[in-house]
Amino acid sequence: KFLSNNLKSSNPNYRIQRELKEFLKSPPPGLSVKISGKNVRLWVITLSMPDNSIYAGDKYKLRVQFPNDYPTSPPSVFF
């Protein structure tokens, strides 16, 4: 839903939407993302550990919350 909306660059969610599109287009290895409900400012990222580590097969969830003044203030990340 968030990706189908073409936001104007003046919209406060424009940069977050652009970064989400880039993440989905080319995700970092072992990471996937889902948007929590209708809030584009709240991402749930799943970190899948690589097979060649002592944590092989483990998965961890990170909650990333973008503040209202993002990108001036960084997002908060919670394990």
N, CA, C and O atoms as a GROMACS GRO file, in nm:
protein
  316
    1LYS      N    1   0.083  -0.119   0.000
    1LYS     CA    2   0.000   0.000   0.000
    1LYS      C    3   0.087   0.126   0.000
    1LYS      O    4   0.064   0.218  -0.078
    2PHE      N    5   0.187   0.129   0.088
    2PHE     CA    6   0.271   0.248   0.100
    2PHE      C    7   0.352   0.272  -0.027
    2PHE      O    8   0.383   0.386  -0.061
    3LEU      N    9   0.385   0.165  -0.096
    3LEU     CA   10   0.467   0.180  -0.215
    3LEU      C   11   0.388   0.227  -0.334
    3LEU      O   12   0.444   0.285  -0.428
    4SER      N   13   0.256   0.205  -0.333
    4SER     CA   14   0.174   0.248  -0.445
    4SER      C   15   0.141   0.397  -0.439
    4SER      O   16   0.102   0.457  -0.539
    5ASN      N   17   0.155   0.456  -0.323
    5ASN     CA   18   0.130   0.600  -0.307
    5ASN      C   19   0.253   0.677  -0.352
    5ASN      O   20   0.363   0.654  -0.303
    6ASN      N   21   0.234   0.768  -0.444
    6ASN     CA   22   0.343   0.857  -0.485
    6ASN      C   23   0.332   0.985  -0.404
    6ASN      O   24   0.252   1.073  -0.433
    7LEU      N   25   0.414   0.993  -0.303
    7LEU     CA   26   0.410   1.109  -0.214
    7LEU      C   27   0.493   1.222  -0.272
    7LEU      O   28   0.592   1.200  -0.341
    8LYS      N   29   0.450   1.344  -0.242
    8LYS     CA   30   0.528   1.461  -0.281
    8LYS      C   31   0.648   1.473  -0.189
    8LYS      O   32   0.642   1.432  -0.073
    9SER      N   33   0.755   1.529  -0.240
    9SER     CA   34   0.876   1.542  -0.160
    9SER      C   35   0.856   1.629  -0.036
    9SER      O   36   0.938   1.625   0.056
   10SER      N   37   0.751   1.708  -0.033
   10SER     CA   38   0.722   1.790   0.084
   10SER      C   39   0.651   1.710   0.194
   10SER      O   40   0.641   1.756   0.307
   11ASN      N   41   0.601   1.590   0.161
   11ASN     CA   42   0.534   1.506   0.258
   11ASN      C   43   0.638   1.451   0.357
   11ASN      O   44   0.743   1.404   0.315
   12PRO      N   45   0.609   1.456   0.488
   12PRO     CA   46   0.707   1.408   0.586
   12PRO      C   47   0.740   1.260   0.573
   12PRO      O   48   0.846   1.216   0.619
   13ASN      N   49   0.653   1.181   0.512
   13ASN     CA   50   0.679   1.038   0.495
   13ASN      C   51   0.751   1.006   0.363
   13ASN      O   52   0.781   0.890   0.336
   14TYR      N   53   0.779   1.107   0.282
   14TYR     CA   54   0.839   1.085   0.150
   14TYR      C   55   0.973   1.011   0.161
   14TYR      O   56   0.994   0.912   0.090
   15ARG      N   57   1.061   1.057   0.247
   15ARG     CA   58   1.193   0.994   0.257
   15ARG      C   59   1.183   0.852   0.310
   15ARG      O   60   1.254   0.763   0.263
   16ILE      N   61   1.095   0.829   0.407
   16ILE     CA   62   1.078   0.694   0.462
   16ILE      C   63   1.025   0.601   0.353
   16ILE      O   64   1.072   0.488   0.341
   17GLN      N   65   0.930   0.647   0.275
   17GLN     CA   66   0.877   0.566   0.166
   17GLN      C   67   0.986   0.535   0.064
   17GLN      O   68   0.996   0.421   0.017
   18ARG      N   69   1.068   0.632   0.031
   18ARG     CA   70   1.177   0.613  -0.065
   18ARG      C   71   1.278   0.511  -0.012
   18ARG      O   72   1.325   0.426  -0.087
   19GLU      N   73   1.310   0.519   0.116
   19GLU     CA   74   1.404   0.425   0.175
   19GLU      C   75   1.344   0.284   0.184
   19GLU      O   76   1.416   0.185   0.167
   20LEU      N   77   1.215   0.275   0.210
   20LEU     CA   78   1.148   0.146   0.211
   20LEU      C   79   1.152   0.080   0.073
   20LEU      O   80   1.179  -0.039   0.062
   21LYS      N   81   1.125   0.158  -0.030
   21LYS     CA   82   1.130   0.105  -0.167
   21LYS      C   83   1.270   0.053  -0.198
   21LYS      O   84   1.284  -0.054  -0.258
   22GLU      N   85   1.372   0.126  -0.159
   22GLU     CA   86   1.510   0.084  -0.184
   22GLU      C   87   1.544  -0.042  -0.106
   22GLU      O   88   1.610  -0.132  -0.158
   23PHE      N   89   1.498  -0.051   0.018
   23PHE     CA   90   1.522  -0.170   0.100
   23PHE      C   91   1.458  -0.292   0.035
   23PHE      O   92   1.522  -0.397   0.026
   24LEU      N   93   1.335  -0.279  -0.010
   24LEU     CA   94   1.265  -0.392  -0.071
   24LEU      C   95   1.325  -0.429  -0.207
   24LEU      O   96   1.327  -0.547  -0.244
   25LYS      N   97   1.374  -0.331  -0.278
   25LYS     CA   98   1.434  -0.355  -0.410
   25LYS      C   99   1.567  -0.430  -0.396
   25LYS      O  100   1.597  -0.518  -0.477
   26SER      N  101   1.645  -0.394  -0.296
   26SER     CA  102   1.776  -0.453  -0.278
   26SER      C  103   1.805  -0.472  -0.129
   26SER      O  104   1.882  -0.398  -0.070
   27PRO      N  105   1.741  -0.574  -0.068
   27PRO     CA  106   1.757  -0.591   0.077
   27PRO      C  107   1.898  -0.636   0.115
   27PRO      O  108   1.959  -0.714   0.041
   28PRO      N  109   1.948  -0.589   0.226
   28PRO     CA  110   2.078  -0.638   0.274
   28PRO      C  111   2.069  -0.788   0.303
   28PRO      O  112   1.961  -0.837   0.336
   29PRO      N  113   2.179  -0.861   0.291
   29PRO     CA  114   2.175  -1.005   0.315
   29PRO      C  115   2.122  -1.040   0.453
   29PRO      O  116   2.164  -0.983   0.554
   30GLY      N  117   2.028  -1.133   0.457
   30GLY     CA  118   1.974  -1.181   0.583
   30GLY      C  119   1.868  -1.093   0.646
   30GLY      O  120   1.824  -1.121   0.757
   31LEU      N  121   1.826  -0.987   0.577
   31LEU     CA  122   1.726  -0.897   0.634
   31LEU      C  123   1.599  -0.894   0.548
   31LEU      O  124   1.605  -0.898   0.426
   32SER      N  125   1.485  -0.887   0.616
   32SER     CA  126   1.357  -0.864   0.547
   32SER      C  127   1.280  -0.764   0.631
   32SER      O  128   1.306  -0.748   0.750
   33VAL      N  129   1.184  -0.698   0.568
   33VAL     CA  130   1.110  -0.592   0.638
   33VAL      C  131   0.960  -0.607   0.614
   33VAL      O  132   0.917  -0.648   0.506
   34LYS      N  133   0.883  -0.573   0.716
   34LYS     CA  134   0.738  -0.562   0.705
   34LYS      C  135   0.698  -0.432   0.773
   34LYS      O  136   0.761  -0.388   0.869
   35ILE      N  137   0.594  -0.373   0.720
   35ILE     CA  138   0.541  -0.250   0.780
   35ILE      C  139   0.434  -0.290   0.881
   35ILE      O  140   0.351  -0.377   0.854
   36SER      N  141   0.438  -0.227   0.995
   36SER     CA  142   0.344  -0.259   1.101
   36SER      C  143   0.213  -0.184   1.080
   36SER      O  144   0.205  -0.063   1.100
   37GLY      N  145   0.111  -0.258   1.040
   37GLY     CA  146  -0.021  -0.198   1.021
   37GLY      C  147  -0.022  -0.089   0.916
   37GLY      O  148   0.027  -0.109   0.805
   38LYS      N  149  -0.078   0.024   0.949
   38LYS     CA  150  -0.091   0.136   0.856
   38LYS      C  151   0.014   0.244   0.878
   38LYS      O  152   0.006   0.352   0.821
   39ASN      N  153   0.112   0.214   0.962
   39ASN     CA  154   0.211   0.315   1.000
   39ASN      C  155   0.343   0.292   0.927
   39ASN      O  156   0.420   0.203   0.963
   40VAL      N  157   0.370   0.372   0.825
   40VAL     CA  158   0.495   0.359   0.749
   40VAL      C  159   0.617   0.395   0.833
   40VAL      O  160   0.730   0.367   0.794
   41ARG      N  161   0.595   0.457   0.946
   41ARG     CA  162   0.705   0.496   1.035
   41ARG      C  163   0.746   0.385   1.131
   41ARG      O  164   0.839   0.403   1.210
   42LEU      N  165   0.679   0.271   1.124
   42LEU     CA  166   0.712   0.158   1.211
   42LEU      C  167   0.740   0.036   1.125
   42LEU      O  168   0.650  -0.020   1.063
   43TRP      N  169   0.867  -0.004   1.123
   43TRP     CA  170   0.910  -0.121   1.046
   43TRP      C  171   0.944  -0.233   1.142
   43TRP      O  172   0.995  -0.210   1.251
   44VAL      N  173   0.914  -0.357   1.100
   44VAL     CA  174   0.959  -0.476   1.172
   44VAL      C  175   1.056  -0.548   1.079
   44VAL      O  176   1.017  -0.597   0.973
   45ILE      N  177   1.180  -0.553   1.119
   45ILE     CA  178   1.285  -0.613   1.038
   45ILE      C  179   1.323  -0.748   1.100
   45ILE      O  180   1.346  -0.758   1.220
   46THR      N  181   1.328  -0.850   1.014
   46THR     CA  182   1.371  -0.982   1.059
   46THR      C  183   1.515  -1.004   1.014
   46THR      O  184   1.548  -0.989   0.897
   47LEU      N  185   1.598  -1.038   1.110
   47LEU     CA  186   1.740  -1.065   1.086
   47LEU      C  187   1.760  -1.216   1.095
   47LEU      O  188   1.747  -1.274   1.202
   48SER      N  189   1.791  -1.279   0.981
   48SER     CA  190   1.818  -1.422   0.976
   48SER      C  191   1.969  -1.442   0.977
   48SER      O  192   2.040  -1.391   0.890
   49MET      N  193   2.015  -1.517   1.075
   49MET     CA  194   2.159  -1.534   1.091
   49MET      C  195   2.216  -1.628   0.985
   49MET      O  196   2.149  -1.725   0.947
   50PRO      N  197   2.337  -1.601   0.937
   50PRO     CA  198   2.397  -1.683   0.830
   50PRO      C  199   2.434  -1.824   0.879
   50PRO      O  200   2.457  -1.847   0.998
   51ASP      N  201   2.439  -1.916   0.784
   51ASP     CA  202   2.470  -2.056   0.815
   51ASP      C  203   2.609  -2.075   0.871
   51ASP      O  204   2.633  -2.171   0.944
   52ASN      N  205   2.702  -1.987   0.840
   52ASN     CA  206   2.840  -2.004   0.884
   52ASN      C  207   2.870  -1.934   1.017
   52ASN      O  208   2.985  -1.900   1.045
   53SER      N  209   2.767  -1.912   1.098
   53SER     CA  210   2.788  -1.850   1.229
   53SER      C  211   2.737  -1.942   1.339
   53SER      O  212   2.663  -2.037   1.312
   54ILE      N  213   2.776  -1.913   1.463
   54ILE     CA  214   2.727  -1.995   1.575
   54ILE      C  215   2.577  -1.973   1.599
   54ILE      O  216   2.515  -2.048   1.673
   55TYR      N  217   2.522  -1.871   1.536
   55TYR     CA  218   2.379  -1.841   1.550
   55TYR      C  219   2.299  -1.891   1.429
   55TYR      O  220   2.185  -1.849   1.409
   56ALA      N  221   2.357  -1.979   1.350
   56ALA     CA  222   2.293  -2.029   1.228
   56ALA      C  223   2.151  -2.077   1.257
   56ALA      O  224   2.127  -2.151   1.353
   57GLY      N  225   2.059  -2.034   1.173
   57GLY     CA  226   1.919  -2.072   1.188
   57GLY      C  227   1.839  -1.983   1.281
   57GLY      O  228   1.716  -1.988   1.280
   58ASP      N  229   1.906  -1.902   1.360
   58ASP     CA  230   1.834  -1.812   1.451
   58ASP      C  231   1.778  -1.693   1.374
   58ASP      O  232   1.836  -1.649   1.274
   59LYS      N  233   1.666  -1.643   1.422
   59LYS     CA  234   1.604  -1.524   1.364
   59LYS      C  235   1.574  -1.426   1.476
   59LYS      O  236   1.531  -1.465   1.585
   60TYR      N  237   1.599  -1.301   1.449
   60TYR     CA  238   1.575  -1.195   1.546
   60TYR      C  239   1.489  -1.088   1.482
   60TYR      O  240   1.504  -1.057   1.364
   61LYS      N  241   1.400  -1.032   1.560
   61LYS     CA  242   1.314  -0.924   1.510
   61LYS      C  243   1.360  -0.793   1.570
   61LYS      O  244   1.390  -0.783   1.689
   62LEU      N  245   1.364  -0.692   1.485
   62LEU     CA  246   1.398  -0.557   1.527
   62LEU      C  247   1.277  -0.467   1.497
   62LEU      O  248   1.216  -0.478   1.390
   63ARG      N  249   1.245  -0.382   1.589
   63ARG     CA  250   1.140  -0.283   1.564
   63ARG      C  251   1.208  -0.149   1.543
   63ARG      O  252   1.282  -0.101   1.629
   64VAL      N  253   1.183  -0.090   1.428
   64VAL     CA  254   1.244   0.038   1.392
   64VAL      C  255   1.134   0.144   1.388
   64VAL      O  256   1.040   0.133   1.309
   65GLN      N  257   1.145   0.244   1.473
   65GLN     CA  258   1.046   0.352   1.481
   65GLN      C  259   1.110   0.481   1.435
   65GLN      O  260   1.208   0.528   1.493
   66PHE      N  261   1.053   0.539   1.328
   66PHE     CA  262   1.103   0.666   1.275
   66PHE      C  263   1.032   0.781   1.345
   66PHE      O  264   0.909   0.785   1.347
   67PRO      N  265   1.107   0.876   1.403
   67PRO     CA  266   1.044   0.989   1.473
   67PRO      C  267   0.980   1.087   1.375
   67PRO      O  268   1.007   1.083   1.255
   68ASN      N  269   0.898   1.174   1.427
   68ASN     CA  270   0.829   1.272   1.343
   68ASN      C  271   0.926   1.367   1.273
   68ASN      O  272   0.897   1.417   1.165
   69ASP      N  273   1.042   1.392   1.335
   69ASP     CA  274   1.138   1.484   1.273
   69ASP      C  275   1.250   1.410   1.198
   69ASP      O  276   1.357   1.467   1.176
   70TYR      N  277   1.225   1.286   1.159
   70TYR     CA  278   1.322   1.212   1.076
   70TYR      C  279   1.335   1.281   0.942
   70TYR      O  280   1.233   1.321   0.886
   71PRO      N  281   1.452   1.298   0.889
   71PRO     CA  282   1.582   1.242   0.921
   71PRO      C  283   1.669   1.328   1.013
   71PRO      O  284   1.785   1.295   1.036
   72THR      N  285   1.615   1.437   1.066
   72THR     CA  286   1.693   1.519   1.159
   72THR      C  287   1.731   1.438   1.282
   72THR      O  288   1.842   1.449   1.333
   73SER      N  289   1.636   1.357   1.331
   73SER     CA  290   1.663   1.266   1.443
   73SER      C  291   1.664   1.123   1.392
   73SER      O  292   1.586   1.089   1.303
   74PRO      N  293   1.750   1.040   1.446
   74PRO     CA  294   1.760   0.904   1.397
   74PRO      C  295   1.643   0.818   1.444
   74PRO      O  296   1.576   0.851   1.542
   75PRO      N  297   1.619   0.706   1.375
   75PRO     CA  298   1.515   0.614   1.421
   75PRO      C  299   1.561   0.541   1.548
   75PRO      O  300   1.680   0.530   1.574
   76SER      N  301   1.464   0.492   1.624
   76SER     CA  302   1.492   0.410   1.740
   76SER      C  303   1.482   0.265   1.696
   76SER      O  304   1.392   0.228   1.621
   77VAL      N  305   1.574   0.182   1.743
   77VAL     CA  306   1.575   0.040   1.709
   77VAL      C  307   1.570  -0.041   1.838
   77VAL      O  308   1.648  -0.019   1.930
   78PHE      N  309   1.476  -0.135   1.842
   78PHE     CA  310   1.458  -0.220   1.960
   78PHE      C  311   1.467  -0.365   1.919
   78PHE      O  312   1.408  -0.405   1.818
   79PHE      N  313   1.542  -0.446   1.996
   79PHE     CA  314   1.548  -0.590   1.974
   79PHE      C  315   1.431  -0.655   2.041
   79PHE      O  316   1.416  -0.777   2.036
   0.00000   0.00000   0.00000
